Every structure is written in C-alpha cells, then in structure tokens.
Amino acid sequence: MLKTHAWRVKRRGMGHGVIDWLAVDLRRDFPEMTGLSPRNLKYMRAFSVP
C-alpha cells in the first residue's frame, strides 16, 4: 500500500488527492477501523504539522 502511495505522490505531487486515495485504501485494508475518512485524515495531518 505505501509503495502505491509513494508512486502516486512522486508522479502527481502531494496536492492531487493523495488523502482521498489514502482514505479509500485504508478503509479497504482496515474495514473494522473507524475515523479513516478524508476529513479525519486532513485533521490528523493538520494536527501533526507544526
């Protein structure tokens, strides 16, 4: 999964829907987990960046 995302980021850049792709892949790979929506991932990113 991470190789796919690294390839997408390298090819298209970070701002081109990476969080949306990541949310879809995380939901597919971890269906029992909650809180993996694109909005929550954006909140997590904002919280982690100083």
N, C-alpha and C positions, 0 to 999 in steps of 0.2 A: 504494500500500500504506500509506504513512504517513498519508494523509488518512483512510483507513478506520479505522486505529487511533486517530487523534486523535478522530474522531467517536465511536468506542466508549467511549473514556476519558471524553469530555465527557458522554456520555449516561448511562453506568452507573457511572463512577468507576474509579479505578485498581485497586482491590482485587478487581474482579469478573472474574477470569480473563484479564486482559489478556496476561499472559505466556504462557498456554496458547494464546490466539489468535495471538499473535505467533510462537510456535514453529511452529504449523501453517502460517501464511502464509510464513514464512521457508523452511521445508522445501519448500513448493510452488514458491516462486520461485527457490530455490537448491538444487536436488536433489543437486548434486555436493558441497556443503559438509557437513562433519560438525560435531558439537558444538552443534547448534541445538535440543536437547531442552529442554522446560520446566525441568527441573532445572538444566541448564547455564546457561540464561538467568537463573535465580534466583541461581546462584553469581556470574555476571557482575555482576548488579545489586548483590549484597551486597559484592562486591569494589570496585565503583566508588563506593559511597556511604560517606563517612567516618563 
